[in-house]
């Protein structure tokens, strides 16, 4: 009985997670960012809540190479943390237990303005060019077998959250070698602080 109840609980949790993702995507699409609560924050403010849950699980080693923890940003911290959490969750899910996941920061530009990149790189299964081309499609799953949980909404949600805040998502992947996802976020400029 206990095993059956644990299975029911686990599957119910997965279903609730999928429904919440679907609702999030629908809300973002309907409101087009009007409900974003953009405030000054730093990269450290975003990373700590997104990374901590994975550190507790102790299934992968995380290498943090954050050279810009105090870079000023103007974002909805809660939604951006959620986007980072999705990217980290994919890195964990699609790489072998114990394999390293590297989180690093980069300086760059978006449309001629200063930007900060948050790069999450794994040494997991990677993707074919065809899979990579479709990864932001809603309900697309690179692994259609059903062995991995999810509804295929996570990366479309990541893209929506980042782009609605003026950012961009870059992906590099090679089959059998791993994937690197970089979230480019606009830096906060002293004279202009809009989302």
N, C-alpha and C positions, 0 to 999 in steps of 0.2 A: 504493500500500500504506500509506504513511504517513497519508494522509487517512482511509482505512478504519480503521486502528488508532486514530487519534485519536477518531474517531466512536465506536468500540466502547468506548474508555476513558471518554469523556464520558458515554455512556449508562449504562455500568456504575456510574459515580460517582453518577448520578442515581438509579439503582435502589437502591444502597446507602443513599443518603440517605432515600429513601422507606421502606425497610425499617426503618431506625433510628427514623424518626418513628413508625411503626406500633408498634414495640417500646416506645418511650417512652410512648406513649398507653396501651398495655396495662399497662405497669408501674405507671404513675400510678394507673390505675383499680383494679388489683389491690391495691396497697399503701396507697392513700388517704393518701399523704404520710408514711407511717411511716418511709420511708428518706430523708426530708429531713434535711439536716445544717444546721440553722439556727444561725447564729453572728452576732455583731455585725459589721456592715459599714456602708459609706456608699454614697450614690448614685454617687460617683466610682468606687468599687470595682466597681460593676456596669456602669457605662457604658463605661469604657475598653476592656475586652476585647470588648464587644459592638459598639462603633463602629469600632475600629481596622481590622478586615479590610475594611470598606467604604471607608475612607480610602485604602487602598493601591490599590484599583481605579480611583479617580479618574474615575468616570463621573457622579457627582452632586456638588453642593456641599452640604455639611452646615453648618447654622447651629446652633451650640450656645448655648442660652440657659439655662444651669444656674445658678439663683440659690441653690440649696441643696445644693452638692456634698458637704458634710460632715454632712448630716442623718443621725442614727443610725437604723439599721434593724436588724431581727433576721430574717434570711432565709437560705435556702439560696442562696448567691451563684451557684453554678454553674448551678442550674436557672433562676434568675431571669435570669441573663445569656442563657441559651438562649431564654427567652421574649422578651427584648428583641431578640435577634438575629433571631428570626422576624418580629417587627414591622418591624424595619429592612429586612430582606430583602424583605418585601412592598412597603414604601414604594419601594424601589429598583426592584423588578420591575414595578410598576404605574405608574411615572411615566417621563417622557421623560428620556433622558440629558442631563445638564447642569442639569436642573431642581432647585431647592433642596429640601432635606428639613430641617425644623426639629425640633430636639430641645430640649424645655424642661422645667422642673420647676415644680410647683405645690404649694402647701400646701392641705390640705383635711381632711375628716373621713370616717371609716368607722364607722358605727354609734356615733357620739358620741365616737370616739377620734381622736387626731391621725393624719393620713396624709400621705404624699408621693405626688404624681402625677408620672409620667414620660410626657410627651406627645410622640408622633412624628407630625408632620404633613407630608403631601406635597401636591403640586399635580398629582397624576396623574389617572387616568381616573375615579376615584370609583366609587360604587355606587348602584344604584337602592335604594329602600326594601325591595324584595323580596329583593335580594341581601344587603343589610345584615341583614335578619331571619334569614337562613340561614347567615351567615358562620362561626358557631361549630359548625355541624353537621359531623360527621366525614365526610370524603370529598366535601364540597361544594366545588365550584370555580366561582367567579364567571365564569371564562373556560373553558368546556368545550371550546374548540377544540383544546387540547393544545399550543398554541404556547408556553405558559409552563410551565416544569417544576414539579412538585409533585404531591402525592397528595391535597391538600385536608385535610391533618391539622394544618397549622401553627397555625392560630388556635384550634382546639379544644385543642391542647397548651398554648398560651399561657393560655387561660382556666383550664384545670385547674391549671397551676402557680401562677398568681396566686391563684385562689380557695382552693386547699388551704393557702395561707399567710395566709388571712384578708383577701385583697385583692379588687379588683374591676376589670373591664375595661370602659371606656366607649368607644364608637365614634360618631363624627360623620362623615357622608359625603354628598357631593352629586355626582351623575353629571356628569362632565366638569370638575369643579372640584377634586377631591381628597378625601383621607381623613385624619382625625386619630384616632389610637388612644391612649388614656390608660390606663396601668397604675397603678392606685391601690394603694399598698403601705403596710401599717401601720407607723407609726414605732415605734421601740424606746422603751419607757418604762423609766426607771431601776429602778422597783420590780418591773416584770414583764417578763421576757424569754423569752417562749415563742413557739413557731412555730405 
